[in-house]
Amino acid sequence: MKAPNTKPPASFEAALQELEGIVQTLEGGGAPLEESLKAYERGMGLLNFCQTTLGQAEQKIRILDNGALHDLGEVTSPNSAGESS
């Protein structure tokens, strides 16, 4: 039986790729129960890592954008940022 991977992912993208692989494996249903449980546990750890990373990115965006998050359709040009009429 393969030992579970417990090392932290190198990046958000690496975590997402590994998580997608785990989902495919679990959806396939061909793994033994114990291996599936370990894969699920690893997947939950990766999911937590991804959610935390996205939360940190959102917080940085809020800081850079003076505390506001905008819909992608509301992007303003850099020239109009901070200008008042």
C-alpha positions in Angstrom: 0.0 0.0 0.0 1.3 3.5 -0.9 2.1 5.8 2.0 -0.1 8.9 2.1 1.5 12.1 0.9 1.8 14.4 3.9 4.1 17.1 2.6 2.5 20.5 1.9 1.9 21.3 -1.7 4.5 23.5 -3.5 1.8 25.9 -4.7 -1.9 26.5 -5.1 -1.7 25.1 -8.7 0.1 22.0 -7.5 -2.5 21.4 -4.8 -5.4 21.9 -7.2 -3.8 19.5 -9.7 -3.3 16.8 -7.0 -6.8 17.3 -5.7 -8.2 16.8 -9.2 -6.3 13.6 -9.4 -7.7 12.4 -6.1 -11.2 13.2 -7.2 -10.8 11.2 -10.4 -9.4 8.3 -8.4 -12.2 8.3 -5.9 -14.9 8.7 -8.6 -13.4 5.7 -10.4 -14.2 3.6 -7.4 -11.4 1.1 -8.1 -9.2 1.8 -5.0 -9.5 -0.3 -1.9 -11.4 1.2 1.0 -8.4 2.0 3.2 -6.6 3.7 0.2 -9.7 5.6 -0.6 -9.9 6.9 3.0 -6.3 8.0 2.9 -6.9 9.7 -0.4 -10.0 11.5 1.0 -8.0 12.6 4.0 -5.3 14.0 1.7 -7.9 15.7 -0.4 -9.5 17.4 2.5 -6.0 18.7 3.5 -5.5 20.0 0.0 -9.0 21.6 -0.1 -8.2 23.4 3.2 -4.8 24.6 1.7 -6.6 25.9 -1.4 -9.3 27.7 0.6 -6.7 29.3 2.9 -4.6 30.4 -0.1 -7.6 31.9 -1.9 -8.6 33.7 1.3 -5.2 35.2 1.7 -5.2 36.3 -1.9 -8.6 37.9 -1.4 -7.4 39.7 1.7 -4.4 41.1 -0.3 -6.7 42.3 -3.0 -8.9 44.0 -0.4 -5.8 45.8 1.0 -4.6 46.8 -2.5 -8.0 48.0 -3.5 -8.7 50.0 -0.3 -10.9 47.5 1.4 -13.3 46.8 -1.4 -13.8 43.9 -3.7 -15.2 44.6 -7.1 -17.0 42.5 -9.7 -14.8 41.9 -12.7 -17.2 44.1 -14.7 -16.5 47.0 -12.4 -12.8 47.4 -13.2 -11.8 51.0 -13.3 -8.8 52.4 -15.1 -5.7 53.3 -13.1 -6.1 56.9 -14.1 -9.5 57.3 -12.5 -8.6 55.5 -9.3 -8.5 58.0 -6.4 -9.7 60.9 -8.5 -12.6 62.9 -7.2 -14.9 65.2 -9.1 
